[in-house]
Amino acid sequence: MVHGAPAPHPAGSSRDRIVFLGHATVLIELDGEALLTDPLLRGRVAHLRRQVAAVDRSLSADPGAVLISHLHQDHLDLPSLRHLGLDTPLVVPAGTGKWLGERGFTGVTELRVGEQTNVGALVITAVEARHDGGRRPGGPQAQAMGYLVRGSKSVYFAGDTELFDGMSRLADLSRRLDVALLPVGGWGPTLGPGHMDPLDAARALRLLSPRMAIPIHWGTLLPMGFSRRFRARLGDPPRQFAEHAASLTPAVDVRVLEPGQETTF
């Protein structure tokens, strides 16, 4: 943990906190509610293998809701969702509910960009993302989204997205954004379209103006056969992001969390 992040505190604390569980999976505890983003709780998905310690399943137990940004297998992982329970509340992009219902999930809420739902005292707003959000092969098509979580504080979970000027509107929606959870890498040696690299993510901070930024979507997965060659580089994206952010937006508190680490906010 670097860049001034507080030391982890014991489970069960009432303080608001963020726990980075790896890839795009984040536990957000705010105002007594627990939200889990894009849960990937197992050691592999398709051809990808987890390169860090297994997820502490106690951290993901019984969330108030799960936020799904899009339908790619490393973001909507059916075995992980089944582990959480078929009745766990799921907030998903519109067009996904019927497909999930056919697979036994009963607590599905669909949102389009701009629509809202509530989890306890928290307001969850679906916001724009620029990314191909469909399920391949043969699955449903749905728009990729991010989420703005608002309670006593505000948290932006970007999901997967490229940089776009409309990010500046999130600052208006939240009045002042407290935390931005921004993807800075991928699961292989290169990034395809619809993603932000470390420099793009740092540029996004100029549009979002958050108090704090936490890089996600890095350091967790590699394709089979790539671990020996690329594992040593897994920590490069957040380090580069922090360096760019220090130059472009020095007022933003950047906190780099290793998978499994947490910080209060």
N, C-alpha and C positions, 0 to 999 in steps of 0.2 A: 504494500500500500504506500503510495507516494503523494506528494503535493499536499501535505497537510491534513489528510483525512484522519478523523478521530479514530482511536483504537476501537476495535469491536467491543460491543457490550453484551451481557448475557441475554440469552433467549428469554422472552417473557417481559422484557422492559417495555414500559408504556411509551417510550420516546419514538417519534417518527423516524423511520430508517429505510434505507435502500440496501438490499442484498443482491449482489451480482452472482447468479448461479451458473453463468457461462452462456456463451453464444448470445441469443436474444432473450434469454430467460432471466427475469428480474423479479424479485419480491419487493413490492412497495407496501410499506405499512404506514398508514396515514390516518390520523383521527380515529384510531381503534379498528380500522378496517384493513384487511390484507388482500392485495391484488397480485396476481401472478401473470406475467406477460409471456406469450409464446413458449409454453413449457416444453422443454426437451429434457427429460429426466432420466434417460437411459444412456447406455454407453455407446450406442451406434444408431445411425439412421441411414438406410440405403448403403451407399458405399463409404460413408463418413464414419470415422471413429473418434471417440472422445480422447483427448490427449492430456487431460487433467483429472484430478480426483473426482470420484463419483459425487453426484448431488446428494447432499444431506436431505433425505426425504422428509425429515421432521420440519424442515423449513417450508416445504410446499404443501403440508397437510392442511386440508380444509380451508382453502382460500375463500374469501367472500365472493370473488369472481375471477375469472380468467379472461384476459384480453388477448384476442387473436388478431394479428395485424394483416395476415394474408395466408394463402393456402399452400404455400410450398412446404415440402415435407419436413424441413428443418425448422419450421415455425408452427405448423399445425401437425403435431405428431400424435396420431391416434392412440398408440399404446400408452403414451404419457397421460393423455386425457382420460383414458380408461382407468389408469392407476388412481387418478384423482377422484373418480366416481362418475357414473353416468348422469347423476343429477346435479353435478357441480355447475353453477351458473357460468355460462360461456357468453361473452360478448364478441360477435363475429361480424365480418363484412356481409352486407346484404347479398343474398343469393347462395348462402352457405347453409342455412338452417335446415332445409329439406334433406340435404345430403347427410348432415350430421344426425338428423332425426332417424333416418333409415339405418343408421349405425348404432342406435340405441340411446343417444343423448337427449335428455328431456328438458334441460334448463337453458335453451338457446335463445339469445336476444340478438336480432339482426339490426345493424345500424348502417346508414349511408353517411357519407361525409356531411357534417353539419348537424347530424342528429345526436340526441343525448339519451342517457339512461342514468339511473341512480343506483349506487351501492351504499346502503346506509346513508350517511350524511354526505357522501362524495358524489359529485357530478362528473360523469364520464362523457366526453364529447369526442366523436369520431372526426378526425381531421385529415387533410389531404396528404397523400404520399405519392411519389412518382416511382412506380415499380410495377412490374408485371406480377399480378397477384393470383393468377389462376393455378389450378391443380393439374399437374401433368403426371402421367398420361391419362387422358380420358375423364378427368375429374371436372368439377364445376368451375366456371369462370366467375371471378368476383374482383372488385376493385380493392387494391391494396390500400391500407389506411394506417395512420398513426392514431394515438389517443392523447387527449389532454385530460388529466385528472385534477379536479379542483375540490379542495376542502379548505381547511385553514391555511394550506399551502398549495402550490400548483406544481405538477410534474408532467412533463412532455415525454412520452415514449414514441420514438420516431418509427419503430418497426424497421423495414427496409425502405430506403428512398434515396433518390439522387438529390442534389442540392437544387432548390428552386426559390425564386424570389418571394413566393407566397408564404414562406415560413415566417416572414415578418408579421403576418396577421395573427400568429399565435400569441405574440406579446400583447396584442390588443385584446384578445379573448381572455387572457389571464390577468390583465392589468400589469402584473410583473411576474415573470416566470421564475419560480424558485429553482427547479431542477430540470435539466435537459439530459435525457438518456439517448445518446447519439451513436449510431453504428459507424465504426471506423475501419472495418476490415471485412473479411469474408471467411471462407472455409478452405481456400486453396491459395496457390501462389499468385493468382491474378484475380481482378474484380471484373465482372461483366457490367453491362449497362444497368442503370437503376440502383446504383450503390454510391455511397460516399467513401472516398479514401480519406486519410487523416487530414489532408489539407482542405478538402471540401467540408469536412465536419467542422474544422476550425473556422472556415468562412461562414458556416451556418450560425456560429455563435454571434457574429455581427448582426445577423437578422433577428435572432431569437432574444438576445440580451438577457440570458438567465443569470441568476446569482451563482449557480453551481452547474457544472457539467460533468457527466460520468460517461466515459466511452464504453460501448458494449459491442457485441457482434465481433469478437476477436478472441484469439488464444485458446479456442476450445476444440475445434474439429479440424481434421485433415482427412483427405481421401486415403483409402488403402494404398500402401506403397509409398506414401509421401512423407511419413513421419521422420524417417532417418535424415532426409535431406532438408526438410523445412521446419522441423520442430524448434530448432534454436531461434527461428525468426518469429515465433508466435507472439512474442512481446513487442515487436517493432511497431505495429500500428498505434497502440495507445501512447507509447513514448513519443512517436512523431507527432501525434495529435497534441499532446501536452506542449511540445516545443512550438508548434505553429500557434496554438492558442496563446501562449505566453507572449508571442510577438504581435499577434493580431488583436487580441482581446485580453490584455493583462488584468483587467478588473474581474474577470470570471474565475471563480474558484474551481479549478480542475482537480478532480479526485479520481485517480486510477485505482480500481479495485481488481485484484486477481479473482478468478472464479472461486466463489465461496466466501469472499470477504464482504464486509458491510461497512456502512457509514451512517451516522445520524445526520439529520438535516432539520 
